[in-house]
Amino acid sequence: MINNAIALYSVDAEQAVLGCLMLNTDHDRTNAVFALLKPETFYINAHQVIYREIKGLFQADKPTDLITLTELMESKGLYERVGGFAYLAEMSKAAIPASMVNYAKIVREKAILRLCRGKVEFLSGDYDPACRYDCY
């Protein structure tokens, strides 16, 4: 089995990206993040859902703030599935929008590491189909 010492995801970076997207008003930065990340790039399933909804709001030229996102997720029955208001609000507390592209690069790098690890394990015969390698 491949050494597990390298972290294959960063909850902090994923939360920071999402928090920044909720706070950010810079369309260029937001577009840069959307160019770097797909929902599947996030390791945490709830983060994939949140990212998809934020991106949908942005593409519809609607605000991506906490209240608008909360209302949308409640209307779609996704609110509790992603942790509710407290979790969404917590993500935006430590987020620094000026750094969101850097956070997105960390998330993307971790996704690439997961993909590479899956390929190495497959080629070495250690592939575990229960693990998530479909991240990038």
C-alpha positions in Angstrom: 0.0 0.0 0.0 1.2 3.5 -0.7 2.4 5.7 2.2 -0.5 7.7 3.6 1.8 10.5 5.1 0.8 13.1 2.4 -2.5 14.7 3.1 -4.8 14.1 0.1 -7.2 16.9 1.0 -7.4 20.0 3.1 -10.7 20.7 4.9 -9.4 24.2 5.8 -8.6 25.1 2.2 -11.9 23.8 0.9 -13.8 25.8 3.6 -11.7 28.9 2.8 -12.5 28.7 -0.9 -16.2 28.4 -0.1 -16.1 31.1 2.5 -14.3 33.5 0.1 -16.9 32.8 -2.6 -19.6 33.8 -0.2 -17.8 37.1 0.7 -16.1 38.0 -2.5 -17.3 40.8 -4.8 -14.3 40.5 -7.3 -15.6 38.8 -10.4 -12.1 38.3 -11.8 -11.1 36.3 -8.7 -14.3 34.4 -8.7 -13.9 33.5 -12.4 -10.3 32.4 -11.7 -11.5 30.0 -9.0 -14.2 28.6 -11.2 -11.6 28.0 -13.9 -9.5 26.1 -11.5 -12.1 24.0 -9.7 -14.9 21.6 -10.5 -17.3 20.4 -7.9 -15.6 17.0 -7.9 -12.3 18.7 -7.1 -13.6 19.1 -3.5 -13.1 16.0 -1.4 -15.9 16.6 1.1 -19.3 15.8 -0.5 -21.0 18.7 1.3 -18.4 21.1 -0.1 -19.1 19.8 -3.6 -22.8 20.6 -3.2 -22.1 24.1 -1.7 -19.6 24.9 -4.5 -22.1 23.8 -7.2 -24.8 26.0 -5.7 -22.5 29.0 -5.4 -21.4 28.6 -9.0 -25.0 28.4 -10.1 -25.9 31.6 -8.3 -22.9 33.4 -9.8 -23.6 32.2 -13.3 -27.2 33.4 -12.9 -25.8 36.8 -11.9 -27.2 36.5 -8.4 -25.4 37.3 -5.1 -23.4 34.4 -3.6 -23.7 35.7 -0.1 -24.5 33.6 3.0 -28.2 34.6 3.2 -28.9 34.1 -0.6 -27.1 30.7 -0.5 -28.9 29.6 2.6 -32.3 30.4 1.1 -31.4 28.6 -2.1 -30.2 25.5 -0.3 -33.3 25.4 1.9 -35.6 25.7 -1.2 -33.7 22.7 -2.7 -33.8 20.6 0.4 -30.0 20.7 0.7 -29.6 22.9 3.7 -29.3 20.3 6.5 -27.3 18.0 4.2 -24.5 20.5 4.1 -24.4 21.4 7.8 -27.0 24.2 8.0 -26.5 27.9 8.7 -23.9 27.5 11.4 -21.5 25.5 9.1 -22.0 27.9 6.2 -21.4 30.9 8.5 -18.3 29.3 10.0 -16.7 29.0 6.6 -16.8 32.7 5.9 -15.3 33.7 9.3 -11.7 33.1 8.5 -11.9 33.5 4.8 -9.7 36.2 3.2 -11.1 36.9 -0.3 -7.8 38.3 -1.5 -6.3 34.8 -1.0 -9.1 32.8 -2.5 -7.2 31.9 -5.7 -4.3 30.6 -3.6 -6.8 28.5 -1.5 -8.3 27.2 -4.7 -4.8 26.1 -5.9 -4.3 24.1 -2.7 -7.7 22.4 -3.2 -6.7 21.6 -6.9 -3.2 20.4 -5.9 -4.8 18.0 -3.3 -7.2 16.7 -6.0 -4.3 16.0 -8.4 -2.5 14.2 -5.6 -5.5 12.0 -5.0 -5.8 11.2 -8.7 -2.0 10.4 -9.0 -2.2 8.2 -5.9 -5.1 6.3 -7.4 -3.2 5.7 -10.6 0.0 4.6 -8.8 -2.0 2.2 -6.6 -3.8 0.8 -9.6 -0.5 0.2 -11.4 1.1 -1.3 -8.3 -1.8 -3.6 -7.7 -2.8 -1.8 -4.4 -5.9 -0.1 -5.9 -8.8 0.1 -3.4 -12.1 0.7 -5.3 -13.6 1.9 -2.0 -11.3 5.0 -2.1 -12.2 8.2 -3.9 -9.8 8.9 -6.7 -12.3 10.5 -9.1 -11.6 13.9 -7.8 -10.0 15.8 -10.7 
